[in-house]
Amino acid sequence: LYHLNGSLKQRATGERLHKLISTHPNGYMTPQEFWELVVTCLCLRGNFYAYKVKAFGEVAELLPVDPGSVVPKLNSSWEPVYQVTFPDGSTDVLSQEDIWHVR
């Protein structure tokens, strides 16, 4: 994670998101495991999705979601939304506020 300062890139080590993706993406994965899964999903499925778990309005965890359980769509305002089928069989339509999509 970097800040652009004119044409100079600087690591954004003070950002909460930096800590999240570089040291503790969620409660059960190391950063290495998380990024291996991201790359594997991109290579095999073409997409990676993670549910943004929030606490006090800030993203606290990124929980991977099986790409086969997500159907990306555009809503009536032409904004991306994601129809997610959860392991219990329930479905929900989530916005970019709740899903991190890497393609």
Secondary structure, DSSP 8 states (H G I E B T S, - for coil): -EEEETTEEEE-TTSHHHHHHHT-SSSS--HHHHHHHHHHHHHHHS-EEEEEEEETTEEEEEEEE-GGGEEEEE-TTS-EEEEEE-TTS-EEEEETTTEEEE-
